[in-house]
Amino acid sequence: MLVLPTAHAKQRNKKMGGYVMVYHKDADHGLHMAYSWDGYTWTALNGDRPIMAGDTIAEQKGIRDPFIFRGPDGGFCVAMTDLHVFGQRDGIRTTQWERDGRKYDWGNNRGLVLLKSFDLIHWNRTNLDFTKLTSPTGATDGEGRPISWEDVGCVWAPEMITDEQTGRIMMHFTTRFLRSRNSIYYVYMNNDFTAMTSEPKFLFGSETDENGNFKFNMIDSDITKVGDTYHLFATQHGLPKHATSTCITGPYTQDPSFTDGETQRHEAPNVWQLIGKDKWIMMFDNYSREPHNFGFLETTDFKTFTPIGYFDEPGSPMRRTNFSEQKHGAVVQVTKAELRALISHWQK
């Protein structure tokens, strides 16, 4: 039986009046923003130009996989992958990847870009470099020797959730060491969203082989708490996975019957609740489609997920008014006043 949110959470939900989406585009590797009053029709701010250029905020001169959420102090936190996948093509570096791809594999990077704001307009920035961490990773190489954070292969797709037991921000992200399989790690952050307050630890991965190694890549985690249950969604080689736990840090148990009905390989699940309703929308990025597009589902019980189509697809309620080819999006609820101020700022 699904336990609905607490009365306090429902009251907070009622005060919201609109939605803000963040996403990136391969064309510019910058941070983009769109808004919606109803959760179905979306308009890009700044004419679908980046609201922040990746080459001004990221070490690799590009960002990907932005996520936005409202922290326990009411401020907005945005976290992004610090990575430019076309750096050589665009003249940003002389090599395909920042570090040796033979050692660190595809899309290797070292860290994340973090932003914090109380009005969605004025932002403070922090760049996190995980290769500077000295804490143990728990990972070992093929000969059983410990691997340090200096040899992290990737830190991708960060997402956040408030740990209601502690009132702290938990950030989870995709990572791997050297060329191993990807899995999900988590870390606690301070409320200023400028520093880690715990050591990163393992959260979720695929099944393992007889040697304890992950069989598949697990990426792009998203966690939603409903009642006493944490619902974790992730992507395993382009296929959706759903797992649950009564503890935010796990262990998480996979639901083998889960399906989102999509036959093409896709990634980046993101779930948000419709304001004033016991209904949630799941959004995903279908990288198998040309041009790229987002698909959507609705659920009221986290057991049955009903597809409602893609942006601008005949019969789908999801609409874009002025943008296309967006990638890896995330949505947060905002008040009417916050949204009006944001729209007014970019209209100027």
N, C-alpha and C positions, 0 to 999 in steps of 0.2 A: 504494500500500500504506500502510495506517495504521500509524504508529509509535506505540506505546503509551508512557505516561509512564515516566520514568527510575526506577531502583530506589529512589533517594532519595525521589522523589515518591510512589511506591507505599507506602513505609514510613510516610511522613507520613500518607497516606490511611488506613492501617490503624489509626492511633492515634485517629482520629475515631470518635465514637459516636452522633451525632445531627445534626440540622439545625435551623437557625433561619431563618425567613422574615420579611422586612420588607415592608410594603405601606402604602398610604394608602387613605382612604375619602373620597369626595366629601362625605359628610355632616358631617365634622368637620375635614378638612384637617390631621389629626395623624398622627404616626408610630405605626404598629401593628406588633405582633410576634406570630408564631406559631411553634410548634415541632413537630418530628416525630422519632420514634426510627427510623423506617424509610424516610422520604422519600415516603411515600404517604398516611398518615393524619396530619392536621394539627389542632392545637388552638391557639386564640388565647390569648395571655397577657392578664392583666388583664381577663378577660371581654369581650374584643374592644373595650375602651375604649383610647384612645391611651395608649401608655407615655410619650409626650411630646406636649403640646399645641402645635399649630402657632403659636398666637398668643403663645406664650412664647419661641419660638426663632427665628422668621422675621421678616424686615423687613416682609413683606407679610401677616404674621399667619396664614400657612398654608403647608404644605409638600405636595409631590407627588413621585412618582417616586423613592422611596427605594431605595438600593442598599447592600448590605453585603458586605464582603470582609475577609479576614484579611491584614494587611500583612506586610511582610518581617520586622518585629520581633515578630510574633506577636499584636499588638494588632488589635482590630476597628475598621474604619473604616466609617462610614456617611456617604453624601453624598445630598443631597436638593435638588430644585428649590425655590427660594424663590418661591412663587407661590400666590395664592388666586384661583381662577377665578370665585368667586361673592362677591367682596368687596363689591360694590355692593349686592347682594341681602341680604347678611348685615350690612349697616351698618358695614363696616370702612372703606369709602371712599365718596366721593360720585360717583365715576366708574366705568365698567365696568372699566377697566384702570388700572394705576398711572400709566402715561404715555399720551400721545395715541395711540389706536388707529389713527388715520388715518396717523400717521407710523411707528409701530412694530408695527402689526398685532395679531392675536389673541394673547392670553395673554402680552403682553410683560412681561418681568421683567429684573432687573439682575444676579442672582447666585445663589449656592448656600449651603446650610447644611451644615456639616461637623461630624461627631462622631467622637471617638476614645475607646476604652475597652479595658481589658485583661480585663474580667470581664462585659461586656454589661449591667452594672448601673449603674456610675458612669461618667459621660461628661463629656468636655470639649468645648466647642463653639467653632466659628469661623464667622463669616459672611463670605463672599467677595463683593465687589462688583466686577464686571468693568468697570463704567463708569469706574472709577478708574485702570485700566491706561493707561500711556502708550506702550506698544510698538505698532508698526505691526500692523494687522490683515491686510493684504494684500488687503482688499476695496476696491472702488471703486463710486461711484454711476453713474448713467446717463450722465454726462458725463465719466467717467473720473477723477474726483477721489477721492483717498483717503478712506476712511471710518474714523473713529477708534472705539476701544472705547466711547467715550461714546455712540455711536449703535448699540450692539449691540441687536438686537431681542428676543433671547431667549437664555437659558442654561438648558437643560432636561436632564433625564434623565442625570445624571452616573453614570458607572460607572468602576471601577478594576481594574487588573491590575498585578502586579509585573513589571517589566522585568528578566528574569533576567540580562541582560547587564550591567546597571548596579546591580541590587539596589534600584532606586528605584520609587516608586509612580507609575504613569502613569494619569492620570484623563482620560477622554474624555467628550464631552458634545455635545448638539445645540445649534447656534447659528445665528443669522442676523443680518444687519445691515440696519437699517431694515425694509423690507418684502420683502426678497429671499427666495429659497428657502432652506430649512433644509439644513444639512450638518453633518458631524461634525468637531470640532476636538479636540485633545488638549493636555495640559500635564503637566509633571512636578511632583510634590509632595514636600515634606520628609516624613520618616518620622513626625514628630509630627502630620502631617496638619493643619497650621495655615497653611501658606503655599505659594505656587507658587515653584518654583525654576527655571522656564524660561518663555519666552514661549509663549502658546498658538499652535498651528500647525494647519493644515488636515490632516485625516486621510482623510476618505472622503465622497463625495457621489454624486449621480446623474450620468447622462450629461449632456453640455452641448450647447447649440445652437451655431450658427455664430459667435456673438459670445462664446462661452466662458461663458455663463450656464447654471446648472443648470436642467434641464427640470422636475425634480420635487423635492419635499421629501424629504429623507433624515433620519430621526430614530431615536432609541432604539437606539444601538449596544450590542453586547455582544461581548466578545472572550474566547475560550477557547484556550489553547495545548495542543496534543496533539502529543507528539513534537517535531518541528522546525517544525510548521506552526501559524500563528495563524489561527483561524477567527473571522471577524467576521460577526455577524448584525445586521441592521438592518431598518427598516421604510420602504418607499417608498410613500407615499399608501395606507397600509393593507395593502400587499402585502409579503411577506417577501423578504429578500435575503440571500444568503450569499456571502462573498468570502474569499479566503485570501491569505496572504503568509508568507514565511519571515523577515520583519522586523516587529517589533511596530509600527513606525511606518509600515509600508507601503513601496511601493505595494501596494494590495489589488486582486486580480483577481476579478471576479464570476463565479460559476458560473451560467450561464444555465439550466441544467437543474434547479436547486434548487426544490423545493416542499415545503411542510409539510402539504399536503393540506387546508388550511382554505379554504373558499369565501367566508366572510364576511371583511370587512375587520377587521384586528386589529393589535396593536402590542406593544411592550415585550418582545421575546424575552429570555429569561434561561436560561442553560445551567449545570447543575451535575452533578457526577459522583456516582454512587451509591457509597457507602463500600464498599471491598473488591471492587469490580466494575469491569470494563472496559465500563461502560455509563453513558451520560449521559442526563439528562432535559432536554428543552427545555420551558419554560413560556412561555405568551404570554397577553396580556390581550385578550379579545375584547370591544371596546367596542360592537360591533354587536348584542350580545345584551342582552336585558332579562330579568332583572337581569344586571348584569355578572358575568362568570365567567372563570376561567382555563382554557385548554386545554393539553394536555400531549402530548409525543411522546417516544419513546425512540430512541436510536441507539447503535450500537457502532462505527461506522466513519465517521460524519459524511458519509456518502453516501446512506444509506437512513434515513429518519426515519419511524417507525411511530407513528401516532396511538393514544393510549391514553385518549382521551376528556376530559371536563371534570369538575371537582369535582362529586361526588354524582350523576353521570350513570349510569344503569343500564349495567352492564358495565364501568365504569371502575374501576380500583383506587384512584383519587384520592378522598380523603374529607376533609371538614371536620366537626369535632365541635361547633363553637360559634360560627361566624362566617359571613358572607356579604357579597356586593357589595364584595369587596376589589378594589383596583386596583393595577396596575404593581408587581408583586412581584419580589423577588430573594432568593436562598437562599445560605447559607454553611454549611459543615460545622463542627461543634463537637465537643469531647470530651464524654464522659459526665459528667465532673465539672463542666465548664462548664455543661452543660445542666441538671444536677440543681440546681446553685446558682441558676441563673436561674429555674427553676420554683419553687423554694422561696422565693425573694425575692418573687415576685408572688403566691404563695399567702398570704403574710403580709400 
